[in-house]
Amino acid sequence: MKKTVVVIPAYGQVDYLNETIRTLCDNNHESMEGVAEVFVRIIDNGTPPEQHLIAQLKIPPDRPHWHHSILSLQENMGVTSAWNLGLEYGVREIDADYVMIANSDLHFGPHVLTDCMNALDSDDYYAVFPHTYKQGGKLPDDFDAQCVLAHSEKRPIVNTGGFAGWCFVMSRECLTKIGWLDPRFKLWHQDSDYLRRLIAAGHPAMEIRSCLIHHYESRSIKSLPQTFGYKGWIARDRKLLDAKYPKRGAKT
């Protein structure tokens, strides 16, 4: 049986994190039965002690092929370092066939994991991502109906020229040949950089339109304390991206 690791960095916002894990598991466990073991790895990125409800998060016990663990960091290391810690866990500890990076403010529709895995298996793709139906605000009332429609129509896999950095899946070959995220990007534009690296290698990220997610958008970053100086870090990350690619652009 193959292995899939889902890496979820988190900083507070426990209600959204709970929804992310609940919908990932509830809406995907049946389609994953007998297909792959799933290892959910939460990177608690320096959440203050008074918000440490994260430790209460559990995978339902009736799903033996789903596993759950938490790595708690003493201070916030930024998004990219947390992603790379998750990749290290997936590659070196689990020997995963696929690794998903997922934000902690998502609502998963069904078939996300299987559709992404099938695309990576059946085509020469290195990285894929589910279609984001909408972002921000509340969950759209027609989300479930749109999920059913998208999957029943077997909507295509397309190259949009972009990359949904809030939820994407990489194959083991991708991680071996493209590598991990550039740790110099602390909070932002690490996905833009990775997209350029994929394109340069001839393997653009592909959108799987048969499966949907909703993204509540930037809940963890918006909850960071002002003392963290995240707006300054975002500006520095942009300057780093411009310095690496002075004459190129990529949509993200």
C-alpha positions as CSV (number, residue, x, y, z in Angstrom):
1,M,0.0,0.0,0.0
2,K,1.3,3.4,-0.9
3,K,1.9,6.2,1.6
4,T,0.7,9.8,1.5
5,V,1.8,12.5,4.0
6,V,-0.3,15.6,4.5
7,V,1.7,18.4,6.1
8,I,-0.4,21.1,7.8
9,P,1.5,24.0,9.4
10,A,-0.7,25.7,12.1
11,Y,-0.6,28.8,14.3
12,G,-3.7,29.2,16.5
13,Q,-7.0,29.3,14.6
14,V,-8.0,25.9,16.0
15,D,-11.5,26.0,14.6
16,Y,-10.3,26.3,11.1
17,L,-7.6,23.6,11.7
18,N,-10.3,21.3,13.1
19,E,-12.4,21.8,9.9
20,T,-9.3,21.2,7.7
21,I,-8.5,17.9,9.4
22,R,-12.2,16.8,9.7
23,T,-13.1,17.4,6.1
24,L,-9.8,16.0,4.8
25,C,-10.5,12.8,6.7
26,D,-14.4,12.6,6.5
27,N,-14.6,13.4,2.8
28,N,-11.6,11.3,1.7
29,H,-11.2,8.2,3.9
30,E,-13.6,6.0,1.9
31,S,-12.0,6.7,-1.5
32,M,-8.6,6.1,0.1
33,E,-9.5,2.7,1.6
34,G,-7.1,0.1,0.4
35,V,-5.3,2.7,-1.8
36,A,-2.8,4.3,0.6
37,E,-2.0,5.0,4.2
38,V,-2.4,8.7,5.2
39,F,-0.1,10.3,7.7
40,V,-1.3,13.8,8.8
41,R,1.6,15.8,10.2
42,I,0.7,19.0,12.0
43,I,3.5,21.5,12.5
44,D,2.5,23.6,15.4
45,N,4.4,26.7,14.5
46,G,4.9,28.3,17.9
47,T,1.3,28.6,19.0
48,P,1.1,30.4,22.4
49,P,0.4,28.1,25.3
50,E,-3.0,29.5,26.0
51,Q,-4.1,28.4,22.5
52,H,-2.8,24.9,22.8
53,L,-6.0,23.1,21.9
54,I,-4.1,21.7,18.9
55,A,-3.0,18.8,21.1
56,Q,-6.7,17.7,21.3
57,L,-7.0,17.1,17.6
58,K,-7.4,13.4,16.7
59,I,-8.2,11.2,13.7
60,P,-11.3,9.0,14.4
61,P,-10.2,5.6,15.7
62,D,-12.4,3.7,13.1
63,R,-9.9,4.7,10.3
64,P,-6.9,2.5,10.9
65,H,-5.0,3.6,7.7
66,W,-5.1,7.2,8.9
67,H,-2.4,8.4,11.3
68,H,-1.9,11.7,13.1
69,S,1.1,13.4,14.8
70,I,2.1,16.8,15.9
71,L,5.5,18.5,15.9
72,S,5.4,21.5,18.3
73,L,7.9,24.3,17.7
74,Q,8.9,26.7,20.5
75,E,8.7,29.7,18.2
76,N,7.2,30.6,14.8
77,M,9.8,29.7,12.2
78,G,7.7,31.0,9.2
79,V,5.8,29.0,6.7
80,T,8.6,27.7,4.5
81,S,10.6,26.2,7.3
82,A,7.5,24.4,8.6
83,W,6.8,23.0,5.1
84,N,10.4,21.7,4.9
85,L,10.1,20.1,8.3
86,G,7.0,18.3,7.0
87,L,8.9,17.2,3.9
88,E,11.7,15.9,6.0
89,Y,9.2,13.8,8.0
90,G,7.5,12.6,4.9
91,V,10.6,11.6,3.0
92,R,13.0,10.4,5.7
93,E,10.6,9.0,8.4
94,I,7.7,7.8,6.3
95,D,9.3,7.2,2.9
96,A,6.1,8.6,1.4
97,D,5.1,8.2,-2.2
98,Y,3.3,11.6,-2.1
99,V,3.4,14.6,0.1
100,M,0.6,17.2,0.3
101,I,1.2,20.6,1.6
102,A,-2.0,22.1,3.0
103,N,-2.9,25.3,4.8
104,S,-4.8,25.1,8.1
105,D,-7.8,27.0,6.8
106,L,-9.2,24.7,4.1
107,H,-12.4,22.8,3.6
108,F,-11.8,19.6,1.6
109,G,-14.3,18.1,-0.8
110,P,-14.3,14.4,-1.6
111,H,-11.8,12.6,-3.9
112,V,-9.1,15.2,-3.4
113,L,-6.3,12.8,-2.4
114,T,-7.2,10.0,-4.8
115,D,-7.6,12.3,-7.8
116,C,-4.3,14.0,-7.1
117,M,-2.5,10.7,-6.6
118,N,-4.0,9.2,-9.7
119,A,-2.9,12.2,-11.8
120,L,0.7,11.8,-10.4
121,D,0.6,8.1,-11.1
122,S,-0.9,8.1,-14.6
123,D,0.8,11.1,-16.2
124,D,4.3,12.7,-16.2
125,Y,3.4,15.3,-13.6
126,Y,5.5,16.3,-10.6
127,A,3.1,18.5,-8.7
128,V,-0.7,18.9,-8.9
129,F,-3.3,20.8,-6.9
130,P,-7.1,20.6,-6.5
131,H,-9.3,23.3,-7.9
132,T,-10.1,26.1,-5.4
133,Y,-13.8,26.7,-5.8
134,K,-13.8,30.0,-3.9
135,Q,-11.6,31.8,-1.3
136,G,-12.3,33.9,1.8
137,G,-15.6,34.4,3.7
138,K,-17.8,31.4,4.5
139,L,-18.1,28.1,2.8
140,P,-20.3,28.6,-0.3
141,D,-23.8,27.0,0.0
142,D,-23.4,25.1,-3.2
143,F,-19.9,23.7,-2.4
144,D,-21.1,20.1,-1.9
145,A,-23.2,20.1,-5.1
146,Q,-20.3,21.6,-7.1
147,C,-18.0,18.8,-5.8
148,V,-20.4,16.1,-7.0
149,L,-20.8,17.8,-10.4
150,A,-17.0,18.3,-10.9
151,H,-16.3,14.7,-10.2
152,S,-19.2,13.2,-12.2
153,E,-18.1,15.2,-15.2
154,K,-14.6,14.0,-14.8
155,R,-13.3,17.5,-15.4
156,P,-9.9,17.8,-17.0
157,I,-6.4,18.3,-15.7
158,V,-5.1,21.7,-17.0
159,N,-2.0,23.8,-16.9
160,T,-3.2,27.2,-15.7
161,G,0.3,28.7,-15.6
162,G,-0.2,29.1,-11.8
163,F,0.1,27.2,-8.5
164,A,-2.2,27.0,-5.5
165,G,0.4,27.2,-2.8
166,W,-2.3,26.7,-0.1
167,C,-2.8,23.1,-1.2
168,F,-0.7,21.0,-3.5
169,V,0.7,17.5,-3.9
170,M,4.2,16.4,-4.9
171,S,5.4,13.0,-6.0
172,R,8.5,11.4,-4.6
173,E,10.2,12.0,-8.0
174,C,9.4,15.7,-7.7
175,L,11.0,16.0,-4.3
176,T,14.1,14.0,-5.5
177,K,14.7,16.0,-8.7
178,I,13.3,19.5,-7.9
179,G,14.1,19.5,-4.2
180,W,12.4,21.2,-1.3
181,L,11.3,24.8,-0.7
182,D,13.9,27.6,-0.6
183,P,14.2,28.3,3.1
184,R,15.2,31.9,2.5
185,F,11.5,32.7,1.8
186,K,10.0,33.0,5.3
187,L,6.3,33.6,4.7
188,W,5.5,34.3,1.1
189,H,6.4,33.6,-2.5
190,Q,8.0,30.2,-1.8
191,D,5.3,28.7,-4.0
192,S,6.1,31.2,-6.8
193,D,9.7,30.2,-6.6
194,Y,8.9,26.5,-6.6
195,L,6.6,27.0,-9.6
196,R,9.4,28.6,-11.6
197,R,11.7,25.7,-10.7
198,L,9.1,23.2,-11.9
199,I,8.6,25.1,-15.1
200,A,12.3,25.3,-15.7
201,A,12.5,21.5,-15.3
202,G,9.7,21.0,-17.9
203,H,7.1,20.0,-15.3
204,P,4.6,22.8,-14.7
205,A,2.1,22.3,-11.8
206,M,-1.2,21.0,-13.0
207,E,-4.7,21.8,-11.6
208,I,-7.0,18.8,-11.0
209,R,-10.5,20.2,-11.7
210,S,-12.4,17.1,-10.8
211,C,-11.9,17.8,-7.1
212,L,-12.6,20.9,-5.1
213,I,-11.5,22.7,-2.0
214,H,-12.5,26.0,-0.3
215,H,-9.8,28.2,1.1
216,Y,-10.7,30.6,3.9
217,E,-7.5,32.5,3.1
218,S,-4.5,33.6,5.2
219,R,-6.1,32.9,8.6
220,S,-2.8,31.9,10.3
221,I,-0.8,34.8,9.0
222,K,-3.5,37.3,9.9
223,S,-3.4,35.9,13.5
224,L,0.3,36.5,14.0
225,P,1.2,39.1,16.6
226,Q,2.4,42.5,15.4
227,T,5.7,41.9,17.1
228,F,6.4,39.1,14.5
229,G,6.7,41.7,11.8
230,Y,5.1,39.6,9.2
231,K,4.4,42.5,6.8
232,G,8.1,43.3,6.7
233,W,9.0,39.6,6.0
234,I,6.5,39.5,3.1
235,A,8.2,42.6,1.6
236,R,11.6,41.0,2.0
237,D,10.3,37.8,0.4
238,R,9.1,39.7,-2.6
239,K,12.5,41.4,-3.0
240,L,14.2,38.0,-2.8
241,L,11.8,36.7,-5.6
242,D,12.6,39.7,-7.7
243,A,16.3,39.2,-7.2
244,K,16.2,35.5,-8.2
245,Y,14.0,36.2,-11.3
246,P,14.6,39.7,-12.4
247,K,13.3,39.3,-15.9
248,R,10.6,36.6,-15.4
249,G,7.0,36.5,-14.2
250,A,4.8,33.7,-13.0
251,K,1.2,33.6,-12.0
252,T,0.4,32.3,-8.6
